[in-house]
Amino acid sequence: MRLPSKINRRYFIGMIAEYWAALILMVKGYRPLAVRYKTKVGEIDLIVKRGKVIVFVEVKYRQNMDDAAHAVHNKSQLRIRRAADHYLLLHRRESPNVIHDYRFDVVAVNKFLKINHIQNAF
């Protein structure tokens, strides 16, 4: 299948990386809650849960693992934190007596679909 533009290829590869990361996290015992959670203040690639911990995951695909692991900058972190606040606020309204711990992880994916799961990345 040939994609017509560079932007479409990046989008498609990003989606593959996100779903691959979700699959690997499921194998590790995480339960997916949301994929590509979008709000006016930002977007989170994956929201998963393991035990009583909700994990907000940013997936980064790059040609090599080091570039992918270091691709979440301060501006991205702020966007993810704002979207996470939105998610937590919304879900606490639905279940006010349930308080979960949460953290921010990064899943780095390289061109060979090798994954590096970085817990508590920021």
C-alpha positions in Angstrom: 0.0 0.0 0.0 1.4 3.4 -1.0 0.5 6.5 1.0 0.3 9.7 -1.0 2.1 12.1 1.2 4.8 12.3 3.8 2.3 13.6 6.4 0.0 10.6 5.8 3.0 8.2 6.1 4.0 9.7 9.5 0.4 9.6 10.7 0.1 5.9 9.6 3.5 4.9 11.2 2.5 6.7 14.4 -0.7 4.8 14.6 1.1 1.5 14.1 3.5 2.5 16.8 0.7 3.4 19.2 -1.2 0.1 18.6 2.0 -1.9 18.9 2.8 -0.2 22.2 -0.8 -0.8 23.4 -0.4 -4.5 22.6 2.9 -4.8 24.4 1.5 -3.1 27.4 -1.5 -5.4 27.4 0.9 -8.4 27.4 2.6 -6.8 30.4 -0.7 -6.7 32.3 -2.0 -3.2 31.5 -5.6 -2.7 30.7 -6.3 -0.1 28.0 -8.8 2.7 29.0 -8.4 5.1 26.0 -6.5 5.4 22.8 -5.7 8.9 21.4 -7.6 10.7 24.2 -8.3 14.2 22.8 -9.3 17.3 24.6 -9.1 21.0 23.9 -6.0 21.3 26.0 -4.1 18.3 24.6 -4.0 14.7 23.5 -2.7 11.5 25.2 -1.7 8.6 23.0 -2.6 5.8 25.5 -4.3 5.7 28.9 -3.9 2.3 30.5 -4.4 0.9 34.0 -2.6 -1.7 36.0 -3.9 -2.4 39.5 -4.9 0.9 41.0 -2.5 3.0 38.9 -3.6 4.9 35.8 -0.8 5.4 33.4 -0.7 8.2 30.8 1.5 7.0 27.9 3.2 9.1 25.2 4.4 6.9 22.3 7.3 8.1 20.3 8.5 6.5 17.1 11.9 7.4 15.7 14.4 5.6 13.5 16.6 4.9 16.5 15.7 4.2 20.2 17.7 7.1 21.7 15.9 9.7 19.6 12.6 8.2 20.4 13.3 8.1 24.2 14.3 11.7 24.3 11.6 13.1 22.0 9.1 14.2 24.8 10.0 17.8 25.5 8.7 20.2 28.1 6.0 21.6 25.9 4.7 18.0 25.2 4.8 17.2 28.8 2.7 20.2 29.7 0.2 19.2 27.0 0.0 15.7 28.3 -0.4 16.8 31.9 -3.2 19.1 31.0 -5.0 16.4 29.1 -4.4 14.0 32.1 -5.9 16.5 34.5 -9.0 16.7 32.2 -9.3 12.9 32.2 -8.9 12.6 35.9 -11.4 15.3 36.6 -14.0 13.8 34.3 -13.6 10.3 35.7 -13.5 11.4 39.4 -16.9 13.0 38.8 -18.2 9.6 37.6 -16.7 7.7 40.6 -15.9 10.3 43.3 -14.9 7.7 46.0 -12.3 6.0 43.8 -8.9 7.6 44.0 -6.2 6.2 41.7 -2.5 6.9 41.7 -1.2 7.9 38.3 2.0 8.4 36.4 3.4 9.4 33.1 5.3 6.9 30.9 7.0 7.0 27.6 7.0 4.1 25.2 9.8 4.6 22.6 9.5 2.6 19.4 12.2 2.3 16.8 12.1 1.3 13.1 12.4 -2.4 14.0 9.4 -2.1 16.3 11.6 -2.6 19.3 10.0 -1.0 22.4 11.5 0.7 25.4 8.9 1.3 28.1 10.1 4.1 30.4 8.1 4.3 33.6 7.7 7.6 35.5 9.3 9.3 32.5 8.3 12.8 33.8 
